[in-house]
Amino acid sequence: MFLLDTNVISELSKPEPNPAVLRWFAHTPAQQIYISSVTLCEIEFGLALLPAGKRRDALSAAMHGLVQEDFEGRCLPVDAQCAVAYGRLAANEQQQGRTCGTEDAMIASIALTRQYTLVTRNVKDFQGIEGLRIVNPWD
């Protein structure tokens, strides 16, 4: 099973997504691909920052369509188990002198607690997190 980082969803919303990312999706069964509630938060935040108008409306419609149609029933929450994993992961990262943003640490915690592989372009943001499997579909 795979958990998508927000940058993968952003790539899919582009008029011409990266061909390597499209190939990865073509070869991965849809029922094995999940998103997280954290990614939904990041998407909504990004949309809310855009100025009101046709561009924001179009991006909002595209994002909501993508999420509702392609990931219906496959959006993972931050539950109590993830919260515990997040606290430990964030503390460990800080103790190791590494910085992992709150959202990235939450997404990593969801992937870790469910033993999913994280799909992201930002591999460096997650390096050093023990037990986290990562796939970069751009490679």
Helices and strands as residue ranges (DSSP letters): E 2-4, H 6-12, H 19-26, G 30-32, E 33-36, H 37-49, H 54-70, E 75-76, H 80-95, H 102-114, E 117-119, G 123-125, E 134-135
